Amino acid sequence: MRWAEGFIAVDWGTTNRRAFRIGADGRCAEEFEDRKGILAVPPGTFGAAAAEIRSRLGDLPLLLAGMVGSNRGWVEAAYVDAPAGAEEIAAHLTRLDDERAAIIPGVAFRHGTAADVMRGEEVQIVGAVAAGLVSRSGLVCHPGTHNKWVRIADGRIASFRTVMTGELFNLLKEHSILADLLAQPTEDDDSFAAGVRHGLDRDDLVAELFSVRARFLLGETKREAAAPYVSGLLIGSDLRLGLRDAPDGELVAMGRPELTRLYGSAIRIAGRSVREVDGEQAFLAGVARLAELIE
């Protein structure tokens, strides 16, 4: 593969995939996003799904990240143990499709009884480090379906902890007794701030969730306040864990802007300064750095 002449980078998640054609100059020349995450691809048809990407963006090598390398994806790509940086990750790619495609490995953290894994976020972390978007030592909050609190040391992923905040909110919104109240949009408003403060200050999440419904039924709060309050409550509880024993250095919220805005606001309520970094920019920097290291 002649990666220097250009390639296609794919952030292939559980429900969505984003593909970017990277030119010889290292810049994104074209991209698309659709709902064909790994759960939408029947077993045995990932080759055809990859061919579809090439039909849209060009007959180029593929550099694949995310859940496509999980046990439910195209081929399971083994994890690299933390601490891990760009060099370790690039050295453990899983090659396939006659060497015209490579899956980026996830990163695993093991320490005593602690165990955690990530797939996809590692590309954004190494990209942010390579592009100078984050310092070589610090703490990154990476919100999403599964929020990651990532400690960076010497430019490498040193350790991390996952919190299922986004997934829990979606489950409550779709399947819980609160579903009718959570259909409203989530805004960064006074209700959100109140939820954040409660989540930061008190360890009663599962009880407070029911109180949201009770206050509405008793006429003590309005329907439109429920969704931002619950979002803030979950994020505040998330921060309560993630900021525990957090270092005093740089703190960055990285990911989709609509999520980093909420987390950034919550982190400031917690009394910490924070910078927001766009996850797409970090991802593109990450795949560019890994492509430089591919032999």
Backbone hydrogen bonds, N-H to C=O, Kabsch-Sander energy under -0.5 kcal/mol:
donor,donor_aa,acceptor,acceptor_aa,energy
3,W,1,M,-0.9
5,E,2,R,-1.6
6,G,3,W,-1.9
7,F,22,I,-1.7
8,I,61,P,-3.1
9,A,7,F,-0.5
9,A,20,F,-2.7
10,V,63,L,-2.5
11,D,18,R,-2.9
12,W,10,V,-0.9
12,W,65,A,-2.7
13,G,11,D,-0.8
13,G,16,N,-2.4
17,R,34,D,-1.9
18,R,11,D,-1.9
19,A,32,F,-2.5
20,F,9,A,-2.9
21,R,30,E,-3.2
22,I,7,F,-3.2
22,I,20,F,-0.7
23,G,21,R,-0.6
23,G,27,R,-2.8
26,G,23,G,-2.2
29,A,21,R,-3.3
29,A,27,R,-0.5
30,E,21,R,-0.9
32,F,19,A,-1.9
34,D,17,R,-2.1
37,G,15,T,-1.2
37,G,35,R,-1.4
38,I,13,G,-2.4
39,L,14,T,-1.9
40,A,37,G,-1.7
41,V,38,I,-1.2
45,T,42,P,-1.8
49,A,45,T,-2.0
50,A,46,F,-2.5
51,A,47,G,-2.1
52,E,48,A,-1.9
53,I,49,A,-1.5
54,R,50,A,-2.1
55,S,51,A,-2.2
56,R,52,E,-1.1
56,R,53,I,-0.7
57,L,53,I,-2.1
58,G,54,R,-2.8
60,L,58,G,-1.9
62,L,100,R,-2.0
63,L,8,I,-3.0
64,L,62,L,-0.6
64,L,102,A,-3.0
65,A,10,V,-2.9
67,M,12,W,-0.7
68,V,12,W,-1.1
69,G,66,G,-1.8
70,S,67,M,-1.9
73,G,70,S,-1.6
74,W,68,V,-1.5
75,V,68,V,-0.9
77,A,69,G,-2.8
78,A,76,E,-0.5
80,V,106,G,-2.5
82,A,108,A,-3.0
84,A,157,I,-1.6
89,I,85,G,-2.2
90,A,86,A,-2.8
91,A,87,E,-1.5
92,H,89,I,-1.4
93,L,90,A,-0.8
94,T,103,I,-2.3
95,R,93,L,-0.7
96,L,101,A,-2.4
100,R,96,L,-0.6
100,R,97,D,-1.7
101,A,96,L,-1.6
102,A,62,L,-2.2
103,I,94,T,-2.7
104,I,64,L,-3.3
106,G,77,A,-0.5
107,V,118,M,-1.8
108,A,80,V,-2.5
109,F,116,D,-2.8
111,H,114,A,-2.2
114,A,111,H,-2.4
116,D,109,F,-2.0
118,M,107,V,-1.9
123,V,120,G,-0.8
124,Q,120,G,-1.0
125,I,121,E,-2.3
126,V,122,E,-2.5
127,G,123,V,-2.0
128,A,124,Q,-2.7
129,V,125,I,-2.2
130,A,126,V,-2.5
131,A,127,G,-2.5
132,G,129,V,-1.1
133,L,128,A,-2.3
134,V,128,A,-1.3
138,G,152,I,-2.0
139,L,250,E,-2.4
140,V,150,V,-3.1
141,C,252,V,-3.5
142,H,140,V,-0.6
142,H,148,K,-3.2
147,N,145,T,-0.5
147,N,163,V,-1.9
148,K,142,H,-1.7
149,W,161,R,-2.5
150,V,140,V,-3.2
150,V,148,K,-0.6
151,R,149,W,-0.5
151,R,159,S,-2.7
152,I,138,G,-2.9
152,I,150,V,-0.5
153,A,156,R,-2.3
155,G,136,R,-3.0
156,R,153,A,-1.7
157,I,84,A,-3.1
158,A,151,R,-2.7
158,A,156,R,-0.8
159,S,151,R,-1.2
161,R,149,W,-1.6
163,V,147,N,-2.9
165,T,163,V,-1.2
166,G,144,G,-0.7
167,E,145,T,-2.2
168,L,164,M,-2.2
169,F,165,T,-2.3
170,N,166,G,-2.2
171,L,167,E,-2.4
172,L,168,L,-2.5
173,K,169,F,-2.3
174,E,170,N,-1.8
175,H,171,L,-2.9
176,S,172,L,-1.1
179,A,176,S,-1.7
181,L,178,L,-1.1
182,L,178,L,-1.6
184,Q,181,L,-0.6
187,E,185,P,-0.6
189,D,187,E,-1.7
193,A,189,D,-2.4
194,A,190,D,-2.3
195,G,191,S,-2.2
196,V,192,F,-2.5
197,R,193,A,-2.4
198,H,194,A,-2.1
199,G,195,G,-2.7
200,L,196,V,-2.4
201,D,197,R,-2.1
202,R,198,H,-2.4
208,E,204,D,-2.9
209,L,205,L,-2.0
210,F,206,V,-0.8
211,S,207,A,-1.5
212,V,208,E,-1.3
213,R,209,L,-0.8
214,A,210,F,-2.1
215,R,211,S,-2.8
216,F,212,V,-1.5
217,L,213,R,-2.6
218,L,214,A,-1.9
219,G,216,F,-1.6
220,E,215,R,-2.8
221,T,215,R,-0.8
225,A,222,K,-1.4
226,A,223,R,-1.6
227,A,181,L,-0.6
227,A,223,R,-0.5
229,Y,225,A,-1.8
230,V,226,A,-3.0
231,S,227,A,-2.6
232,G,228,P,-2.5
233,L,229,Y,-2.8
234,L,230,V,-2.6
235,I,231,S,-2.5
236,G,232,G,-3.0
237,S,233,L,-2.1
238,D,234,L,-2.1
239,L,235,I,-2.9
240,R,236,G,-2.1
241,L,237,S,-1.2
241,L,238,D,-0.6
242,G,238,D,-2.9
243,L,239,L,-3.0
244,R,241,L,-0.9
246,A,243,L,-2.0
252,V,139,L,-2.3
253,A,275,R,-3.0
254,M,141,C,-2.6
254,M,252,V,-0.6
255,G,277,V,-1.8
259,L,256,R,-1.5
260,T,256,R,-2.5
261,R,257,P,-2.1
262,L,258,E,-0.7
263,Y,259,L,-2.6
264,G,260,T,-2.8
265,S,261,R,-2.2
266,A,262,L,-2.3
267,I,263,Y,-2.9
268,R,264,G,-2.0
269,I,265,S,-1.8
270,A,266,A,-1.7
271,G,268,R,-1.5
272,R,267,I,-2.1
275,R,251,L,-1.8
277,V,253,A,-2.6
279,G,255,G,-2.9
282,A,278,D,-1.8
283,F,279,G,-2.7
284,L,280,E,-2.5
285,A,281,Q,-1.8
286,G,282,A,-2.2
287,V,283,F,-2.6
288,A,284,L,-1.7
289,R,285,A,-2.0
290,L,286,G,-2.5
291,A,287,V,-2.5
292,E,288,A,-1.5
293,L,289,R,-0.9
293,L,290,L,-0.8
294,I,290,L,-0.8
294,I,291,A,-0.6
